[in-house]
Amino acid sequence: METTSLDKTIEKSDGIQTGEDINRLCDSFTEMLKLRGEPRHKIKDLYFYGSVGPLSLTHNNIRVDKGENLPQRVLATMDIPKGVIVTHYPVHAIGLDHRIQFCETEMGDELFSERIEKYAKSHSHYVSLREKDDQTEDTPIGVLLIGNPGNTRNPLLLGHVIRDAVGNPFESVSFKDIRDWTTFRNKVAMYYIKGVTKHNCRYVSNNDHTLLSVESTKPIKEGEELCLLYGAEFWFHKSYDKEDDKMLCNYLFELLTDDVEFRQWLAKLYK
């Protein structure tokens, strides 16, 4: 079968099949965050016109593979070049001010509602939005975007089910052992060493962070799995926060921030 290159099938304003989904997403996102009209238009601009960075989307460039006894994977259905937006991160629910708010399109999904705390831990991404205030300058607002792993109907909204290229580097390490600075540092380093060759996508956003997207970081062949790097901090807090010392968890990553040698090594690795 002849492979169709994604860069030859760019769609812009004629996304008829997903237009209603996008409008509903914009409506619920704007209403919940009480944003002004400007961010709403920027969301639509990014979807339809690619006003922020390259936008190359079709309705069949990727698909979800749900094999028996295998984890859910997102696969390319055609060759995808480097540097294009391949899908977006859906907003099925929002974590704001320590409260979970559901988007209108997901209210009828009882399973999603029941398991929301689990999904918020495994299928979410934290973003910092900026909202204009009449009396002050832009104010950052921390928001948790939560995706429903059971909702994979729309290929334009599959950012929440793309797997981590490496997996959890702390899975078999006790909290007692990870408190050792050398052990902790080496686990984080190995995660990024493995990830540099295995991942082929990254999260990107527009300037206002009103929309989170997934961009290819290298050419992806037809049939190849899309893989992200969630980051070592994501896995660390997922592994230890619930039962252990959150202050210590934060302190360990603060040490990495202060470790100039480690930061320089990581920047060189991913340059």
ABEGO torsion letter per residue (X at the ends): XBBBBAAAABBBAABAAAAAAAAAAAAAAAAAAGBBAAAAAAAAAAAAAGABEBBBBBAAABBBBBBBGBBBBBBBABBBBBGBBABBBBBABBBBGGBBBBBAAAAABAAAAAAAAAAAAABBBBBBBBBBBAABBBBBBBBBBBBBAABAABAABAAAABBBAAEBAAAABBAAAAABAAAAAAAAAAAAAAAAAABABBBBBBAAGABBBBBBABBBBBGBBBBBBAEAAAAAAAAAAAABBAAAAAAAAAAAAABAAAAAAAAAAAX
